Amino acid sequence: MFAYSASCAADHAVGAQRVAEWEERIAALSRMRDTLVRRMPWLGGQVASRELS
């Protein structure tokens, strides 16, 4: 774990932006997965089995 310090505020902002970008990508991929499973319900079991492991 990295502690926050004022001297690295710029790095903190970059890191926070990167995390926000990854969260947006994860959300978009999750929506795509959900759409695909709705259109092809037989894939739902494969998705569920991967989430359990």
C-alpha positions in Angstrom: 0.0 0.0 0.0 1.3 3.4 -0.9 0.7 6.3 1.5 -0.4 9.7 0.0 1.9 12.6 0.3 1.6 16.1 -1.0 4.9 15.8 -2.9 3.4 13.1 -5.2 0.0 14.8 -5.8 0.6 14.8 -9.6 1.3 11.1 -9.6 -1.8 10.5 -7.5 -3.9 12.4 -10.0 -2.5 10.2 -12.9 -3.1 7.1 -10.9 -6.7 8.1 -10.1 -7.3 8.9 -13.8 -6.0 5.5 -14.8 -8.2 3.7 -12.2 -11.2 5.7 -13.6 -10.4 4.7 -17.1 -10.1 1.0 -16.2 -13.4 1.2 -14.3 -15.1 2.6 -17.5 -13.6 -0.2 -19.6 -14.7 -2.8 -17.1 -18.2 -1.4 -17.1 -18.3 -1.3 -20.9 -17.1 -4.9 -21.2 -19.6 -6.0 -18.6 -22.4 -4.4 -20.6 -21.2 -6.1 -23.8 -21.0 -9.5 -22.0 -24.5 -9.1 -20.6 -25.9 -8.1 -24.0 -24.2 -11.2 -25.6 -25.5 -13.5 -22.9 -29.0 -12.0 -23.4 -28.8 -12.7 -27.1 -27.2 -16.1 -26.7 -28.5 -17.4 -23.4 -26.7 -20.8 -23.8 -23.5 -18.8 -23.1 -24.7 -17.8 -19.6 -23.6 -21.1 -18.0 -20.1 -20.6 -19.2 -19.9 -17.1 -17.8 -21.3 -18.2 -14.5 -18.9 -21.1 -14.2 -15.9 -18.8 -14.8 -17.1 -16.4 -12.2 -17.2 -19.2 -9.6 -13.5 -20.2 -10.1 
